[in-house]
Amino acid sequence: MPFTIKEYSIYNESEILNLYSSVNWSNYTQNPSMLKNAYKHSLKILGAYDADKS
């Protein structure tokens, strides 16, 4: 499965929470304000994107 790594530059809380829920990472899903704070203070956030989807 080909994929692309690129910077995740637009904070989309529902998208991130759905991703975390899908892999049972409950710390941020139980505390979305902590997620937003972590995102705000990150130097760089990268995402892996399916090359067949935009």
Backbone as CSV, one residue per row, in Angstrom:
resi,resn,N_x,N_y,N_z,CA_x,CA_y,CA_z,C_x,C_y,C_z
1,MET,0.844,-1.170,0.000,0.000,0.000,0.000,0.895,1.241,0.000
2,PRO,0.895,2.011,-1.072,1.700,3.239,-1.116,1.103,4.333,-0.226
3,PHE,1.983,5.093,0.403,1.525,6.196,1.238,2.514,7.347,1.151
4,THR,2.061,8.508,1.586,2.860,9.721,1.580,2.934,10.265,2.996
5,ILE,4.122,10.741,3.377,4.295,11.402,4.674,4.335,12.907,4.402
6,LYS,3.509,13.664,5.099,3.541,15.115,4.951,3.130,15.775,6.254
7,GLU,3.385,17.059,6.352,3.058,17.796,7.562,1.539,17.873,7.731
8,TYR,1.097,17.651,8.960,-0.311,17.785,9.323,-0.456,19.190,9.891
9,SER,-0.925,20.115,9.081,-0.860,21.526,9.456,-2.172,22.134,9.939
10,ILE,-3.285,21.481,9.696,-4.580,22.038,10.107,-5.142,21.164,11.233
11,TYR,-5.329,21.771,12.400,-5.859,21.037,13.551,-7.323,20.694,13.313
12,ASN,-7.627,19.423,13.252,-8.998,18.942,13.071,-9.270,17.958,14.208
13,GLU,-9.817,18.472,15.294,-9.985,17.673,16.511,-10.788,16.394,16.279
14,SER,-11.885,16.474,15.570,-12.713,15.277,15.383,-11.957,14.218,14.582
15,GLU,-11.189,14.627,13.589,-10.397,13.691,12.790,-9.342,12.996,13.662
16,ILE,-8.664,13.773,14.490,-7.621,13.223,15.352,-8.232,12.298,16.398
17,LEU,-9.334,12.713,17.017,-9.979,11.876,18.024,-10.494,10.568,17.418
18,ASN,-11.004,10.617,16.206,-11.449,9.390,15.526,-10.283,8.451,15.283
19,LEU,-9.146,9.001,14.873,-7.947,8.185,14.664,-7.513,7.542,15.976
20,TYR,-7.427,8.327,17.039,-7.007,7.809,18.347,-7.984,6.750,18.853
21,SER,-9.270,6.973,18.676,-10.274,5.991,19.107,-10.133,4.685,18.338
22,SER,-9.794,4.776,17.058,-9.693,3.575,16.219,-8.566,2.643,16.660
23,VAL,-7.586,3.178,17.394,-6.471,2.351,17.882,-6.461,2.265,19.412
24,ASN,-7.588,2.644,20.019,-7.782,2.562,21.471,-6.783,3.391,22.278
25,TRP,-6.385,4.544,21.770,-5.548,5.484,22.527,-6.502,6.429,23.248
26,SER,-6.835,6.097,24.472,-7.917,6.799,25.157,-7.489,8.027,25.959
27,ASN,-6.199,8.234,26.172,-5.780,9.359,26.999,-6.298,10.689,26.436
28,TYR,-6.059,10.953,25.166,-6.521,12.203,24.560,-8.014,12.194,24.274
29,THR,-8.587,11.028,23.972,-10.022,10.998,23.679,-10.837,11.314,24.928
30,GLN,-10.278,11.040,26.091,-10.961,11.363,27.336,-10.697,12.795,27.787
31,ASN,-9.719,13.454,27.156,-9.351,14.816,27.542,-8.949,15.624,26.296
32,PRO,-9.919,16.002,25.454,-9.614,16.721,24.213,-8.855,18.035,24.412
33,SER,-9.043,18.703,25.543,-8.305,19.955,25.760,-6.806,19.682,25.894
34,MET,-6.442,18.532,26.445,-5.035,18.152,26.536,-4.478,17.884,25.134
35,LEU,-5.282,17.281,24.271,-4.884,17.043,22.889,-4.599,18.364,22.177
36,LYS,-5.504,19.307,22.318,-5.324,20.606,21.660,-4.068,21.310,22.174
37,ASN,-3.818,21.226,23.455,-2.625,21.828,24.044,-1.349,21.154,23.524
38,ALA,-1.374,19.833,23.426,-0.212,19.103,22.898,0.046,19.490,21.447
39,TYR,-1.011,19.584,20.647,-0.884,19.976,19.250,-0.301,21.391,19.149
40,LYS,-0.827,22.288,19.958,-0.395,23.691,19.939,1.097,23.829,20.263
41,HIS,1.615,22.971,21.135,3.004,23.079,21.573,3.962,22.127,20.851
42,SER,3.489,21.447,19.822,4.347,20.554,19.047,5.168,21.351,18.042
43,LEU,6.401,20.937,17.848,7.247,21.602,16.867,6.834,21.244,15.443
44,LYS,6.476,19.994,15.222,6.066,19.536,13.893,5.217,18.291,14.064
45,ILE,4.168,18.191,13.277,3.299,17.017,13.298,3.232,16.469,11.881
46,LEU,3.528,15.182,11.762,3.502,14.530,10.461,2.365,13.526,10.411
47,GLY,1.863,13.304,9.211,0.805,12.324,9.010,1.169,11.411,7.854
48,ALA,0.702,10.178,7.898,0.868,9.225,6.791,-0.469,9.170,6.059
49,TYR,-0.436,9.412,4.779,-1.657,9.491,3.965,-1.659,8.416,2.895
50,ASP,-2.789,7.762,2.742,-2.981,6.756,1.698,-2.847,7.457,0.348
51,ALA,-1.956,6.965,-0.483,-1.695,7.607,-1.776,-2.906,7.526,-2.711
52,ASP,-3.798,6.579,-2.467,-4.980,6.423,-3.321,-6.142,7.317,-2.919
53,LYS,-6.004,8.007,-1.765,-7.066,8.899,-1.293,-6.511,10.297,-1.153
54,SER,-7.361,11.289,-1.344,-6.890,12.675,-1.185,-7.213,13.220,0.160
